[in-house]
Amino acid sequence: MSTRIGVVGLGRIGRMHARNIAQEDGVDELVLIGRSEEKLEDAKAQLRSELSPDAGPELRGAHAPAGAGRTPVISTMALAEDWTDGLDGVIIASSTHTHPDLARKALTAGVPVLVEKPIGLELEETAALAAEFEALDVPIMVAYHRRYDEGFQKLRERIHSGQMGTIRVIHSVGHDHFHVDPDFIPTSGGVWRDLLIHEFDTIPWLMGQAPVSIFASGAVLDEQAYADSGDLDTATAVITFESGVQALISGARNIASGQDVNTVVYGSDAAFAAGIDSHSPVISTEPGTASPESTYADFIERFEPAFRREVRHFLAVINGEATSLTLPSDGIIAARLALAAEESVRSGRPVRLDDPDRSAEPDRSAEISAGPSGPRCRGQSSPDHIDSTRNSNERAVQ
């Protein structure tokens, strides 16, 4: 049986997904879908060059699967009423405001969906869409790619193995190498909903605990265009979890040393990190310490293996061999944190997630222990009883 995959949205991320999934075994036809014929033809030409047997790693990707160079049929289609006809799956990477209608169209037609985050910019919208889409019983994955990253998966395993002892503190960095395109800033959702939304998804998933409050701050230190849209180019946040563990997060645009995304978890017995490697763009001033020979240019280069694992998993979901690790409902915690961070910046005070209008005064009297299922408070229910966290914890990469 032939597999026909559509890609809607042919900006940078959409073209990356198109290249990656076209290089996977079992994809017989790739359909590029959009409104501009000129843009469709341009994307088609670019994709053909990337799939050429003579393409170098800068085109085909440094982590292209062995034997990549095969070329499925590449066709184009206008985004018309019948655009879902004949598709076995679709990747939606268009502008954020179009995600709900496009996903709804595909799902109601019975077509499995991989949709870029977020599915909605407001909490109520995200929750309503999650309930609607998951009730349709058609596979859907939201592109929180770090859950498909091998380093972050191994970090999560270490946390829940108990070998770290009591989890004490988390440090997480999300630093973009470059500024966002100025035209994208007004509709991006801002630093909390666009950049640090990944930290807000990943850290609760790593911990298996519910966050109870967040204290956030930020500024515009480098580019006025962010301030013009009410956004920030530099931001920090402290998330407090139900056990009392805190996560310290920093986010920034235009960090000239290179793309830097890492999370360090410190326990009483051990510390482990995801994202620290020979390309980490931090130079030690200690004598005799080697500097990185190269750094990651952008998030696509930094997470190329994760993006490839993501589309590979999507194909397994389409074939009934796996289930989604990133359902729309899994994004609700991240959305709540992002909105609470915005409120905290406005008020200058910590915000409890159960009451955005009340300052947070977390109870620090709880005694924390680290058991085989990961860090938790004695006397509290297991974090597995928190539905939105439990659901994602039960799913594993196939």
C-alpha positions as CSV (number, residue, x, y, z in Angstrom):
1,M,0.0,0.0,0.0
2,S,1.4,3.4,-1.0
3,T,1.6,6.2,1.6
4,R,0.7,9.8,0.6
5,I,1.7,12.5,3.1
6,G,0.7,16.2,2.8
7,V,2.5,19.2,4.2
8,V,0.6,22.4,4.8
9,G,2.7,25.5,5.4
10,L,5.9,25.9,3.5
11,G,7.9,28.2,5.6
12,R,11.2,27.1,7.2
13,I,9.7,24.5,9.6
14,G,7.3,23.1,7.0
15,R,10.1,22.7,4.5
16,M,12.3,21.0,7.1
17,H,9.5,18.5,7.9
18,A,8.9,17.9,4.2
19,R,12.5,17.0,3.6
20,N,12.8,14.8,6.7
21,I,9.6,12.8,6.1
22,A,10.4,12.4,2.3
23,Q,13.7,10.7,3.3
24,E,11.9,8.0,5.4
25,D,11.1,4.6,4.0
26,G,7.5,4.0,3.1
27,V,6.6,7.5,1.9
28,D,5.6,7.1,-1.8
29,E,4.2,10.6,-2.4
30,L,4.7,13.9,-0.7
31,V,2.1,16.6,-1.4
32,L,3.0,20.2,-0.8
33,I,-0.1,22.2,0.0
34,G,-0.5,26.0,0.0
35,R,-2.2,29.0,-1.5
36,S,0.6,30.5,-3.5
37,E,1.6,28.7,-6.7
38,E,4.9,30.5,-6.7
39,K,5.7,29.4,-3.2
40,L,4.6,25.8,-3.9
41,E,7.0,25.6,-7.0
42,D,9.8,27.2,-5.0
43,A,9.4,24.7,-2.2
44,K,9.2,21.8,-4.7
45,A,12.4,22.9,-6.4
46,Q,14.2,23.2,-3.0
47,L,13.0,19.8,-1.9
48,R,14.2,18.1,-5.1
49,S,17.7,19.6,-4.6
50,E,17.7,18.3,-1.0
51,L,16.7,14.8,-2.0
52,S,19.2,14.6,-4.9
53,P,21.7,11.8,-4.6
54,D,24.4,14.4,-5.0
55,A,23.2,16.6,-2.2
56,G,25.7,17.3,0.6
57,P,24.9,17.3,4.3
58,E,24.1,21.0,4.3
59,L,21.1,20.2,2.0
60,R,20.1,16.6,2.9
61,G,20.8,17.1,6.6
62,A,23.7,15.9,8.8
63,H,21.5,13.1,10.2
64,A,19.8,12.0,7.1
65,P,19.0,8.2,7.3
66,A,21.3,5.8,5.5
67,G,20.2,5.5,1.8
68,A,18.6,8.9,1.9
69,G,18.5,10.3,-1.6
70,R,15.6,8.3,-2.8
71,T,12.9,10.6,-4.2
72,P,9.3,9.9,-3.7
73,V,6.8,11.5,-6.0
74,I,6.6,15.2,-5.2
75,S,3.3,17.0,-6.1
76,T,1.6,20.3,-5.2
77,M,-2.0,21.1,-4.4
78,A,-3.9,24.3,-3.8
79,L,-5.4,24.7,-0.3
80,A,-8.9,24.3,-1.5
81,E,-12.0,22.6,-0.1
82,D,-10.9,19.1,-1.0
83,W,-7.2,19.3,0.1
84,T,-7.4,16.3,2.4
85,D,-8.6,13.9,-0.3
86,G,-6.4,10.8,-0.7
87,L,-4.0,11.8,2.1
88,D,-2.8,9.1,4.6
89,G,-1.4,11.8,7.0
90,V,-0.7,15.5,7.0
91,I,1.8,17.8,8.7
92,I,0.5,21.3,9.5
93,A,3.2,23.9,9.8
94,S,1.3,27.0,8.8
95,S,0.7,30.2,10.8
96,T,-0.5,29.5,14.3
97,H,-3.9,31.1,13.9
98,T,-4.7,28.6,11.1
99,H,-3.9,25.5,13.1
100,P,-7.4,24.9,14.6
101,D,-9.3,25.0,11.3
102,L,-6.7,23.0,9.3
103,A,-6.4,20.3,12.0
104,R,-10.2,20.1,12.3
105,K,-10.6,19.7,8.5
106,A,-8.1,16.8,8.4
107,L,-9.3,15.0,11.5
108,T,-12.9,15.1,10.5
109,A,-11.9,13.6,7.2
110,G,-10.1,10.8,9.1
111,V,-6.6,12.0,8.2
112,P,-3.9,11.6,11.0
113,V,-2.3,15.0,11.9
114,L,1.1,16.2,13.1
115,V,0.5,19.9,13.9
116,E,3.1,22.4,15.0
117,K,2.6,23.9,18.4
118,P,0.6,25.5,19.7
119,I,-2.9,24.5,18.6
120,G,-4.2,27.6,20.3
121,L,-2.8,30.7,21.9
122,E,-5.3,31.0,24.8
123,L,-5.8,28.4,27.6
124,E,-9.6,28.1,27.1
125,E,-9.1,27.6,23.3
126,T,-6.4,25.0,23.9
127,A,-8.5,23.0,26.3
128,A,-11.6,23.2,24.1
129,L,-9.6,22.1,21.0
130,A,-7.9,19.3,22.9
131,A,-11.3,17.9,24.0
132,E,-12.8,18.3,20.5
133,F,-9.8,16.8,18.6
134,E,-9.2,13.9,20.9
135,A,-12.9,12.9,20.9
136,L,-12.7,12.4,17.1
137,D,-10.5,9.3,17.7
138,V,-8.2,10.1,14.8
139,P,-4.5,10.1,15.6
140,I,-3.0,13.6,16.3
141,M,0.5,14.6,17.5
142,V,1.4,18.2,18.6
143,A,5.0,19.0,17.7
144,Y,6.6,19.3,21.1
145,H,9.7,17.8,19.6
146,R,11.8,17.6,22.8
147,R,9.7,14.6,24.0
148,Y,11.2,12.8,21.0
149,D,14.8,13.9,21.7
150,E,17.0,11.0,22.9
151,G,18.9,13.1,25.4
152,F,15.7,14.4,27.1
153,Q,14.2,10.9,27.1
154,K,17.3,9.5,28.8
155,L,17.3,12.4,31.3
156,R,13.7,11.6,32.2
157,E,14.6,7.9,32.7
158,R,17.5,9.0,35.1
159,I,15.1,11.1,37.1
160,H,12.6,8.4,37.6
161,S,15.1,5.6,38.2
162,G,15.7,7.0,41.7
163,Q,19.5,7.0,41.2
164,M,19.7,10.8,41.6
165,G,18.4,10.7,45.1
166,T,16.4,13.7,46.2
167,I,15.8,16.1,43.2
168,R,17.0,19.5,44.4
169,V,16.9,22.0,41.6
170,I,16.6,22.2,37.8
171,H,18.4,24.7,35.5
172,S,17.0,25.0,32.0
173,V,18.3,27.3,29.2
174,G,16.4,28.1,25.9
175,H,18.6,30.6,24.0
176,D,18.1,31.3,20.4
177,H,21.1,32.1,18.3
178,F,19.3,34.8,16.2
179,H,16.5,37.2,16.5
180,V,13.0,36.3,15.3
181,D,12.0,37.7,11.9
182,P,10.5,41.1,12.8
183,D,7.4,40.3,10.7
184,F,6.7,37.2,12.9
185,I,7.0,39.0,16.3
186,P,3.5,40.5,16.4
187,T,1.8,37.1,15.8
188,S,4.4,34.8,17.5
189,G,2.7,34.6,20.9
190,G,5.8,36.2,22.5
191,V,8.8,34.8,24.3
192,W,6.6,32.8,26.8
193,R,4.2,31.1,24.3
194,D,6.7,30.7,21.4
195,L,10.2,30.2,22.8
196,L,9.9,29.0,26.4
197,I,6.7,27.0,25.8
198,H,9.1,24.1,25.2
199,E,10.6,24.4,28.6
200,F,7.1,24.7,30.1
201,D,6.2,21.4,28.3
202,T,9.4,19.5,28.9
203,I,10.2,20.2,32.6
204,P,6.8,19.0,34.0
205,W,7.1,16.0,31.7
206,L,10.6,15.3,32.9
207,M,9.6,15.6,36.6
208,G,6.2,13.8,36.4
209,Q,4.9,16.4,38.8
210,A,2.4,19.3,38.5
211,P,3.7,22.9,38.7
212,V,2.0,25.0,41.4
213,S,3.4,28.5,40.7
214,I,5.6,30.6,38.5
215,F,7.5,33.8,39.1
216,A,8.6,35.4,35.8
217,S,10.5,38.5,34.7
218,G,12.0,39.9,31.6
219,A,13.2,42.9,29.5
220,V,14.0,44.1,26.1
221,L,17.8,44.6,26.0
222,D,18.7,44.1,22.4
223,E,15.9,44.8,19.9
224,Q,13.2,47.5,20.1
225,A,10.9,45.5,17.7
226,Y,10.0,43.2,20.6
227,A,9.0,46.1,22.8
228,D,6.9,47.5,20.0
229,S,4.8,44.3,20.1
230,G,4.7,44.0,23.8
231,D,7.2,41.2,23.8
232,L,10.6,40.5,25.5
233,D,14.0,39.4,24.1
234,T,15.3,38.3,27.5
235,A,13.3,36.4,30.1
236,T,13.7,34.3,33.3
237,A,11.2,32.3,35.3
238,V,11.2,30.1,38.5
239,I,8.6,27.3,38.5
240,T,7.8,25.7,41.8
241,F,6.5,22.1,41.7
242,E,4.2,20.3,44.1
243,S,7.2,18.7,45.9
244,G,8.9,22.1,46.5
245,V,11.5,21.5,43.8
246,Q,12.2,24.6,41.7
247,A,13.2,25.0,38.1
248,L,15.2,28.0,37.1
249,I,14.6,28.9,33.4
250,S,16.2,31.5,31.1
251,G,15.2,32.4,27.6
252,A,16.8,34.9,25.2
253,R,17.0,35.8,21.5
254,N,20.1,36.7,19.6
255,I,22.7,35.0,21.7
256,A,25.6,35.3,19.3
257,S,27.7,32.4,20.6
258,G,25.2,29.9,19.1
259,Q,22.0,28.0,19.8
260,D,21.9,26.8,23.4
261,V,19.2,24.5,24.7
262,N,19.9,22.4,27.8
263,T,18.4,21.2,31.0
264,V,20.4,20.2,34.1
265,V,18.8,18.3,36.9
266,Y,20.7,18.3,40.3
267,G,20.0,15.5,42.8
268,S,21.4,14.8,46.2
269,D,23.3,11.8,44.7
270,A,23.9,12.7,41.1
271,A,23.4,15.4,38.4
272,F,22.5,14.8,34.8
273,A,21.9,17.0,31.8
274,A,20.4,16.9,28.3
275,G,21.8,19.3,25.7
276,I,25.3,19.8,26.9
277,D,27.8,18.4,24.3
278,S,30.8,19.4,22.2
279,H,28.8,22.1,20.4
280,S,27.5,23.9,23.6
281,P,28.3,27.6,22.9
282,V,29.8,28.4,26.3
283,I,33.6,29.0,26.6
284,S,35.2,28.2,29.9
285,T,37.7,30.6,31.3
286,E,39.4,27.8,33.3
287,P,43.0,27.1,32.1
288,G,43.4,24.1,29.9
289,T,39.8,23.8,29.0
290,A,39.0,23.3,25.3
291,S,36.6,25.6,23.5
292,P,33.9,24.2,21.2
293,E,35.1,23.7,17.7
294,S,31.7,24.6,16.3
295,T,28.3,25.5,17.7
296,Y,24.7,24.9,16.6
297,A,23.6,27.6,14.1
298,D,19.9,27.4,15.0
299,F,17.2,25.2,16.6
300,I,16.8,23.1,13.4
301,E,20.4,22.1,13.5
302,R,20.4,21.6,17.3
303,F,17.3,19.3,17.2
304,E,17.6,17.7,13.8
305,P,17.8,14.1,15.3
306,A,14.7,14.9,17.4
307,F,12.7,16.3,14.4
308,R,13.6,13.1,12.5
309,R,12.5,10.8,15.3
310,E,9.3,12.9,15.5
311,V,8.3,12.3,11.9
312,R,9.4,8.7,12.1
313,H,7.1,8.2,15.0
314,F,4.3,10.0,13.1
315,L,4.6,7.4,10.3
316,A,4.4,4.6,12.9
317,V,1.3,6.2,14.3
318,I,-0.3,6.3,10.8
319,N,0.6,2.6,10.4
320,G,-1.0,1.7,13.7
321,E,2.4,0.7,15.2
322,A,2.5,3.4,17.9
323,T,0.4,6.0,19.7
324,S,0.9,9.7,20.0
325,L,3.3,10.9,22.7
326,T,2.1,14.5,22.4
327,L,-1.7,14.8,22.4
328,P,-3.3,18.2,22.4
329,S,-4.2,17.8,26.1
330,D,-0.6,17.4,26.9
331,G,-0.1,21.0,26.0
332,I,-2.5,22.4,28.6
333,I,0.1,22.5,31.4
334,A,2.5,24.4,29.1
335,A,-0.2,26.8,28.1
336,R,-1.1,27.5,31.7
337,L,2.5,28.2,32.6
338,A,2.9,30.6,29.7
339,L,-0.1,32.6,30.5
340,A,0.8,32.7,34.2
341,A,4.3,33.9,33.3
342,E,2.8,36.8,31.4
343,E,0.6,37.6,34.4
344,S,3.6,37.4,36.7
345,V,5.6,39.8,34.5
346,R,2.7,42.3,34.6
347,S,2.1,42.1,38.3
348,G,5.7,41.6,39.5
349,R,4.6,38.8,41.7
350,P,4.5,35.0,41.7
351,V,1.3,33.5,40.3
352,R,-0.4,30.3,41.4
353,L,-1.6,28.2,38.6
354,D,-4.9,27.5,40.3
355,D,-5.6,31.2,40.8
356,P,-3.8,33.6,38.4
357,D,-5.0,36.6,40.5
358,R,-3.4,35.5,43.7
359,S,0.3,35.7,44.5
360,A,2.0,32.4,45.2
361,E,3.1,31.5,48.7
362,P,4.3,27.9,48.2
363,D,4.3,25.6,51.2
364,R,8.0,24.6,51.8
365,S,7.3,22.4,54.8
366,A,6.8,19.2,52.8
367,E,9.4,16.5,53.2
368,I,10.7,15.4,49.8
369,S,11.8,11.9,49.0
370,A,13.0,10.3,45.8
371,G,11.5,6.9,45.2
372,P,11.7,4.4,42.2
373,S,9.0,6.4,40.3
374,G,10.8,9.7,40.7
375,P,10.8,12.6,43.1
376,R,7.6,13.2,45.2
377,C,6.4,14.5,48.5
378,R,5.6,12.1,51.3
379,G,2.0,12.1,52.2
380,Q,0.9,13.4,48.8
381,S,-0.8,11.4,46.0
382,S,1.5,10.1,43.3
383,P,2.0,12.6,40.5
384,D,0.7,9.9,38.3
385,H,-2.7,10.8,39.6
386,I,-2.5,14.1,37.8
387,D,-4.3,13.3,34.6
388,S,-2.5,15.6,32.1
389,T,0.9,14.4,33.4
390,R,-0.1,10.7,33.8
391,N,-1.3,10.4,30.3
392,S,2.0,11.6,28.8
393,N,4.0,9.5,31.3
394,E,2.3,6.3,30.1
395,R,3.4,6.8,26.5
396,A,6.9,5.9,25.4
397,V,8.7,6.1,22.1
398,Q,8.3,3.0,20.0
